[in-house]
Amino acid sequence: MTRPAEIVIVGAGPRATGVLERILANVPGMLPDRELHVHVVDPYPPGAGRVWRAGQSPLMWVNVPARDITMFTDDTVRCDGPLRPGPSLGEWAGTSRERGADAEGIFASRLVQGDYLAWVFNRIVAGRPTDVRVSVHATRATGLTGGPDGRQQVRLADREQCLLADIVILALGHLDGAQDQQASELGAFADRHGLAYVPRSYSADVDLSVIRPREKVIVRGFGLAFVDLAVLLTEGRGGAYRVGDDGRLRYLASGKEPQLYVGSRRGVPYRTKISYQPVSAPAPLPRFFHGSVFRHPPSQELDFRTELWPLMAKEIGWAHYHELFTAHRDRVAVDWADFSTRYADFAWNSRRLADHVEACVPDPVDRLDLGRLDRPLQGVWYERFADLQAHVRGHICADVARRGEGAHSADLGTVRGLKSVSGQLATILGAGRLSARSEANDVAGWWKGFYDYVCSGPPSPRARQLVALSEAGVLNFLGSGMWMVPDESRGVFRAGSANTAHTVDAKSFVEARLPRSDLRRCPDTLLRGLLDCGEAVECVITDQDGFAHRPGLLQVSPDDFRVVDASGRPHPRRYALGPFTSVRHFSTFTRPRANGLSFRQNDALARDVLRTLGDG
């Protein structure tokens, strides 16, 4: 009798759950005559995994409307495997008022998201084919051995006997990162002077007990990690919000909050989520930025700033102005056909294009200025720190108002354009066409931050809360171009910015930024073991002149997600998928009816795995 085929999936979070779903959906058509046993290994609960596990503060939200998150395929998904429809987070949560979200798109808590993911996992397992077993091992995988032609052995932390597998799939999600040299030096400085230092970490894992009430705290980073931090240190310590008679939101302090001084490169929080629905049909994209426009020989390296960005910016502008001209014709001087014809002829940032836009779009408020969007505090200077606070509060309030009004739906066009060029850029990156310098300095160094700043900001209620915290004196804005130095002589952290001469001294410093991906520093013993013996390799991008960029990711084959060894050979029995791998354009969650990339990736991997099992 033929023994069952065995697959081990290391990881039990959303990505692992998605891969499992695609395996189980494809089994009847691809492995009909053989039993299958799938092992899922993770110390955290299946479905939710570490990031969405229970036990987190109920105050922490998912940063995407519940209606825009699904773990199920629908008829828009272009994959080879069978489709298995199911409810979105919003639809699922709407079945119970107590779950705290509904189908209208309220932002659910992370606990609700975790419950949804656990429910998805259980539903998938319950609906498995009769000749498939799924076993969950609530422990950590600590090692992986086995030759390319033999069964794989997966060591587990809680037992001596290894799991044997025909195929191993690594779906580890975001990796923990060991401290870099700067973090180690700051930690040592804090220890010498009895200070508190919180290095980069994921919000659910941060120990904030070291932050004392009423004490000044310098915070570096003004993105979503900061929003989580502010929530935990204010409402999480007993504060509350009330709407006054004038309609303004006010914060009622508990007295247990610290005084937060936050700064960053831009000095303002990410742009708030757009809360209105589309006014007109989106522009057909891509228009200018797509793979076929690059006619260089494949061996020639592309430069981001000189070759990609002019086309990317023009594409973003095309999406912005398409929405403006088709949805708000009363605010433009010509029709879309006349505007678009000349727009297409002119180069981005040319004087002729600028003159054309100015003539056709009378109000500067409606024109797209990507430089101003990227650096809203450029050139701002205040002698008085209080004036800087008022300026940043005004910026946040204006942003909330603009992103909540359909009259400014050209901003939604901008977001659509950004998402389009992001997808096209991923194709270029995956093909290895971009120079290593451009990947390091422009994509990792600037583009990703700009994209997240415009497209991945907090819900508007969170932005309003930041204003209320500032007015209550709990939150202070340091400004843009933030700097921080450890003052050895005085035994304090000291910080300031490019927008004011005011500086602040504090006994606590928090890095409100996610850890950098660094495969060589991650504490995961399974990955480190593969690296040390040459059975896995870090992704390295090298220019023709020898410049090398190390993004800190595991190298996998781009077409089938197989782990690549030090000699460049893809392993026939080992796969890896997720944000820790060199397939960098990934998406764990997707919107319903959006042909989600994660579904296509998961399906392609699952079908390749099942073909391998069928051939073996």
N, C-alpha and C positions, 0 to 999 in steps of 0.2 A: 504494500500500500504506500502511495506517495505521501511523504510527510507534508504537513502544512507549510506554505511559504511564510516567512516571518519578516516583518518590518519593525524597526525601532525608530520612533520619532522622539528626538531629544528636545524637549520643550512642550509646554501644554497651553501656551497663550493663544491669542487670536490667530497668528500666522499658522501655528501648528494645527489649530482647529480647522482652519480653512484647507490646509493640505489633507488632513484626515477626511474631511467631507468630500473632497474631490476623489480621493482613493476609493472610498466606499461607493461613491456614485458611479465610478468607472469599472469597478470590479466585475459586475455581471456580464458586461460586454467584452472584457479584455482578459479575464482570468476565470472563465466559467467552470472549469473542470478541476479546480484545485482549491483546497481550503486555505484560508489566510488568517494569520494571527498578527495583529498590530499591537505593539507595546508603546505606550506613551509614558515618558519619563520626565518628571518635573516635581520638585519639592512643593511647588505652589499649586493651588486648585486648578483642575482642568477647565479650560475655557477662558477663565479670567487671567490665569498666570500671575506673574509677580506684579505687573503694573496696575492691573485692575482687581487685585485681590480684595477680599473683605478686610475690615479692620481699619480702613482709612477714614479720615474725617468726612462726615456727610456734607460738609460745606464745600468740598472740592467738586468742581463741575467737569463734565466732558466739554471740550472746547468746540464742538460741532453740534448743531441742532439735532435732536433725536431723530427727526424725520430723515436726516441725511446720512444715517449709518445703517448699513445692513451687512449681514454675513451670508446672504443667500443670493444665488444666481437668479436672473430673470431672462426674458427673451431678447434683451439687448446685448447680452454677453456673447461675444464671438469666440467660442471655444469649441473644441471637438467633442468634449464629453457631454453627457446628458445634463439638462438643467434641473435644478431642485429648488423651486421657489419657496420663500418663507417670509415672515414679517420683518420689517425694519425695527430698529430700536424704538422708534416713536410708536409704531403700530402695536408692538408687543407691550410696551409700557402703558399704552393707552387703555389696555384691558383692565388695569387696576389703578384707581386713583391714588392709592397709597404709594405706588412706585415713583411718583414724583415727576412724571413726564407724560406727554400725550402726543397724539398724531399731529398737532398743530405746530410742533417744532420747538417746544421748550427745551432748554439745555438741561439734560439729565445730570444727576450726580454720578460720580465715578462708581459709587456702590451700586446704583441701578444698572450702569453699564456692565459691571462685573456680574450681576445677577443675570443679565441678558446673555452674556457670553457663556456662563455656566449652563443656562437653559439650552442654548444652541448646541453645546457640546453633548449634553445628555440626549437631546432630540436626535442628533446625528447618530450617536451610538445605538439608541433604541431602534432606529430605522435601518440598521445595517442588514445586509443580506444574511441569510440563515447560516451560510458556511463561513462566516467571518466572525472571529473573536476579537474583542478589544480589551486589553488589560491596562490599567493605570497603575504606575509605580510612583508613589509619593516620596521620591528621593532624588538625589542628584546623580547624574552620570559623571563619573570622574575620569574615565579613560576609554579609548577606542583603539583596538588592535585588529589585525587580520589582513591577509594579503588580498590583492585584487581579484584572485580567482577562488578564494575560499570564503567561508562564512565569517562574519564579523563578530567580535566579542566586545560587548559594552559593559564596562565595569560600573558597578553601582556603589554608592557611599555606604549603604546600610546592609550589605551582604557580601559574602565571599564569592559566590557563584555569579559568573557573568551571564548577561542575556546574549543569546546567540541570534544572529540576524542575517538574512540574505541581503537586506538593504538597510542602511542607516540614513536617516534624514535629520539634519541639524536645523532646528527652527528656534534658535536661542533668543531672538528678539534683540533688544538693546543690551550691550555688554556692560558690565561693571568696569570701571577704569581705575587703575592704580593712580596715585598722586604723581604728578609730574614734578620736576625740580622746583618750579616756582611755588607750587602748593606745599611741598615739603619744607621749603625755606620759610614760608609764611606760618606754617604750623609750628616750626621750631621757634620763630620769633614770638608767637603767641604764648607758647609754653614758658619761655624765658621771663615774660613780663606778666604772666597771669591773665592773659587776654582770652577772648573767645574767637575762634576762627572756624568757619563752616565752609569747607571746600565744595567744589562742584558735586552735585548729586541729583538723583531723581527725587521729585517732591515727596513721594510717599515714603522715602527712606531717610529723610533728613531728621536729625535729632535737634529740635529747637529748644530743648530745655536749658541749653547753655546761654540763651538770650534772656537777659534779666529785664524785669519791668522797668519802664521809664528811662532805661539806659539808651544812649545814642548808639545806633548801629549803622555802619556804612554798608551799603549793598551795591554790588556791581552786577548790572544786568537788568533790563527793563522789559523783558519779554514775558512769556507765559509762566516761566518758573518764578518770576518775581510776583506775578498776580497770585499764584498759589501761596507763596511765602507771606504776602500781605494778608491774605484771608486767614491763614493759620495763626498769625501773630496778632490779629485784631478780633474778628468775630470768634476765632478759635479760642481766644482768651476772655470771652465774656462780653465783648462789645456788641453793639446792635445799631441798626440803621432805622431811622424814622423819617417819614415825609412830613415836612413842615406845612404850615398853613399857606405858605407861598408856593408850595409845590416842589420846593428844593429838597434834595436828599441830605440828611444830616447824620453824622456819626456820633453815637453816645458811647463815650469811652468807659471802660471798666476800671481803668487805673493799672491794669496788668500789662498794657502794651508797652513795647519799647518805642523810641523815637527813630523812625527810619529815614535815612538819607540815601536816596537812590540816584545813580547816574549810569550812563552808558555812552556808546559812541554817538547815538542820536540824541540822547537826553530826554526822549519822550517814549511813552508806551507804544506797543504795536497798534496799528490802526484797528479800530473796532470792527466787528463783524457787520456786514451790510444786512439790514433787517427787513428790507422790502423785497417784493417779488419782481422779476424782470418786467420791464415796460414794453419792450419790443423783442422780436426774434433776434438772436445773437448773430454777429457777423460770421459768415463762413470762414473758418480758419483751418489750416494755415493759409496765409495769402503771400507773404514775403519770405518767411523763415521756415524752410523745410529742407530736407536732406538733398533734394535734387539741385538746389542752388549752388552747392559746393562742387565745383568741377575739378578741384585739385586732384592730382594723383593720390591714391590712398596712402602712399608713404609720406606725403607732405603734411606737416603739422599745421593745424589751424590756430590762429590767435584770437582769443575771445574779444578783446577790446577793438581791434581793427577790422576783423572779418565777421564775427558773430553779432556783437552788440548792436552795430548800426541797423542790422536787419531785425533783430529782436525788438529794439526800441520802436522801429517803424511799424512792426506788427502790433505791438501793444497800443501804439497810437491809432492804428487802423481800427482796432476793436473799440477803443474809447470813442473815437469820432463817429463810427458807425452807429453806436447807441445814441449819441448826442443828436445826430442829424435825422435819424429815423424816429426817435421818440420825443424830441423837443424841437420841432421845426420852427417854433416861434423864437428860438434863441440863436438861430443861424441865418446867414444872409443869402445863402444859395441852397439848392437841393443837393442830396447826397451824390447823385450822378455827376454833377459838375465838380463838386469838391473832390470826390474820390479819384477822378481821372487825373487831375493835376497832382494830387497827393501821391499817387503811385509813381509819377514821373520824377519827383524830386527826391534827393538824398536826405536821409535823416540828419538833422542839425545843420542843414544848409540854410543860407539866408533866404533863398527862394521859397523853401517850405515854410519857414517862419513867417514870411510876408503873406503867403497864401493863407495860412491858418489865421493870422491876425485879421485879414480882410474878410474872412468868411465866418469867424467866430468873434463877435463884437466884445463880449464880456470876458476879461482875462480869467475869471473864476471858472469858466467852462473849458479853458485850454489846458492841455496836458503838459505839465512841467515835471519831468521825471527827476531832475536834479533837485528841485525844491521839495518834491515829495520825499526824496531820500534823506535830505538834510534840512528839516524844518527849522532848526535853530542856528543855521549857518549865519554868521554875522551878527547874532543877537548878543548884546552886552548890557549888563545892569550893574551899577555900583551897589545898589541895595539888593540884598538877598531876597527880601520880601517882594520886590518887583519881579524878580525871576520867577518866584512862586506863582504870582498872579498871571504871568505870561504863559507858563506851562498849563495852568488850569484852564486858561482861555483857549489854548490850543486843543486840549482834550475835549472841552465842551463843544467847540466848533466841529471837531471830528465826529463826535457822537451825533450832533445835529445833522451833519451832512450825510453820514452813513445811514441815517434813519429816514431820509427824505427821498422819495422817488424822483423828485425834481432834479436830483443830482445822479441819476442812474448811469451817466457816463462813467462814473466810478466803477460800477459793476462791469461795464465794458472793459475797463482797465484790468480788473481782476481776471476776466475771461481771457484777455490777451496774455497776461502773465502765465496763466495756467497752460495755455496753448504752447507758448515758447518753452516753458519748462519741460513739457513732454517731448518736444522736438530736440531740445538740448540733451535730454537723456539718451536719445537715439545716437547722437553724435558722440557722447561720452562712451556709450556702450561699444561703439565701433572703434574706439581708440583714436579718434581723429584730432582731438584737442591736444595742444602742447601741455607738457607737465607743468610748466610755469603758469599757464592760463588756468589749469585745474586748481593749482595750489593758491594762486594769488587772486584770481578773478572769480572762479566758481565757488570754491570753498571759502575764500577770503572775503568776497563781497556779495556775489549773486544770491547765494542761499539765504544770507541774512536779510537782503533787500526783499526777496520773495516772501519770506516768512513775515517780515514787518508789514507788508501790504496785504497779504492774503490770509495770514494765520493769527490774527489778533484776537483779543478777548471779546465776549459778548458785551453789548453796550451797558447792561447793568453793572458789570465789573468796572468799566471805565468811569461810570458815574460814582461808584464807590471810591475810586482813587481820588476823585475831586473832593468828595466829602471827607476823606481821611486827611487830605491836605488842608482843607479849611479848618479841621479840628486840631491841626498841629501835630498829628501823629505821623504824617508823611511829608517829607521835604524833598524837593527836586534839586539835585546838584547841577544838572545840566549836561550838555554834550561834550564830547572829547574828555570824558571823565578820566582823572588820574588818581591813583592811590599809592602811597608810599608808607612802609613801616618806619616809624620814627624811633630809632634805637635809643637816642639820648633821652627822650621823654617817655618812652615805653607806651606809645599809642599808635593806632592807625590814623593816617591823615589823608584827606581827600579834597579834591576841588575839580573845577571844570574850565572849559574855554569860554563860558558865558558870564562869569562873575569872578571878582577877586576873593570872594568869600570862601573860606576853607572850614572844614570841620574835623575835629579830633574825636576819636571814639575808641572804646575798649573792645568793640566787637566788629568783625568784618565777615560778611556773607557773600559768597559767590552764587548769585541767583542765575546760574547758567547750567545747562545740562553737561554731563561729562563728555569730553572729546572721545571719539572712537579711537582706540589704540589697541590693536590686537596683541602687540608684544607686551603690553602692560596689564592686560586683563587677567584677573585671578582664576579664570576658568581652567581647571587642570586638564580637561579633555582637549581643549583647543591648544593649550600650551604644549601638551604632550605630542600632538600631531605636528606642531611647528618644530619642536626640538628634534624630532627624528626625520624631518624632511618630508613627511607625508601630507603636509599642508604648507602653504606659503602665503606670506603677506602680499597684498596687491601693491605693486610698485609701478609707477608710470614714469618713463624716462624719455627725455628729449634727445634729439640727435647729437647735441653737444655734451651729453652726459648729465644734465640736470635731472635729478630724481625727485619725485613727489610720492610720499607715503601717506595715503589717507587712513591707514590703520585698519584696513578691512581684509577679510579672508578672500583669497582669490578663488573664484569659481568660473567654470566655463559659461560664457554668456548665453548660450543657446539652450543648454539642458541642466544648468545649475549643479554640475558635478564638482566636487572638491578637487582642486588641482594641486599636484605635488611639486616639490622643488625642481624637478626636471621638466615641468610643464605638462605632465600627463594627467588628464582627468581620470579620477578613480571610478571604475565601473559600478561600484556598490555604495558609494558615499555621495550624498547630496547635501546642499546647504542653501537656504533661502531666507532672506530678511535683511534688516538694516545693518547687520554686521558683515555682510558679504559685498563683493565687488559689483554685484547687480544693484547699483545704488538707486535706480529709479524704482521705488517700491511704494506700495500703499497698503497698509494693513486693513483699513476700512474703506468702503466706497459708498457713494450715493446710490440709491436704487435707480435703476434704469439709466445707468451711465457707462455700461460696458466696462466695469471696473478692472483695472490692471491686475489687482491682486487675484481676482478670479482666473484671469487668463494665465498668470504665472503659476498659480496653484494647479490648474488643470494640466498645463503642459508638463509640469514636474510629475504629477501623479500618473499620467499616461506613460511617461518615459519609464518610471519605476515599474509599472505593471507590464510593459513590454519586456523589460529586462527580466522580470520574474518568469514571464511566459517563455522567453527564449532559453532560460536556464533550467 
